[in-house]
Amino acid sequence: MESTPLSPLMQRFILHFGEMGSRWGINRTVGQIYALLYVQAHPLNADEIAEHLGFSRSNVSMGLKELQSWRLVKLLHLPGDRREYFEPPKDIWDIFKALLEERRRREIEPTLSMLRDALLENPASADDKHAQQRMREMYDLIELSSSWFDDVQRLSPETLASLMKMGSTIKKLLEVKDKFSFGGNKNADKNASSEKKSTKTSAAVTKKTKQSAVANPSDEE
């Protein structure tokens, strides 16, 4: 049974993904296979993918294995059919998070591992000490970003969408928080200074009262 030809709209989308694939760390074949599966209304098997895109069966198989390693496609079986079918995750947010997670695992974590090892070494010179200081700054930033990413991964798609829609509102909230914190510190310093002055004044009054009592003792009845 022949597959329905792809519409010009689908073809344009698939070709674009193939062109962009190399910029995202995947080859053209893998990019086009993913784009085809993404826009299809139902799962496809390897033969159907090869027919749609004009690729060899072996290239399709390798591309599907690559996409499975990225967790961007799932394998499934249809009732009464022994062939393997493939489809992407249904939720676009699951795709987005899987892509980010895999990029971190492949690119960020090896860099963090190298930086940890480098920072544990004893610097042999002043130049090495300076280099380690720069590496520490890089490590701290990547580690902070990685921790933030872990928090984001635990958010529900609805919460994540709301967070991203806030946009510049988050910046404004942080600016207000900083202003309150700065004002709070100023007030705290001012209150502490006033309490200190009050304590000194009370001590001076007490001392003066005692001196007056010694100089003018009261008559005993």
Long-range contacts (C-beta under 8 A, 24 or more apart in sequence): 2-51, 3-48, 3-51, 3-52, 6-36, 6-52, 10-36, 10-39, 13-39, 14-39, 14-53, 25-103, 25-106, 26-66, 26-70, 29-55, 29-59, 29-60, 29-62, 29-63, 30-63, 30-66, 30-67, 33-60, 33-63, 33-64, 33-67, 34-67, 34-72, 34-73, 34-88, 37-73, 37-86, 37-87, 37-88, 38-88, 40-87, 42-87, 43-76, 43-78, 43-85, 43-86, 43-87, 44-85, 44-86, 44-87, 45-83, 45-84, 45-85, 45-86, 46-83, 46-84, 46-86, 47-83, 49-86, 69-102, 70-98, 70-99, 70-102, 71-98, 71-101, 71-102, 72-98, 72-99, 91-157, 93-157, 93-160, 93-161, 94-157, 97-152, 97-153, 100-149, 101-153, 104-146, 104-149, 108-142, 108-146, 111-142, 112-139, 112-142, 112-143, 112-146, 115-139, 115-142
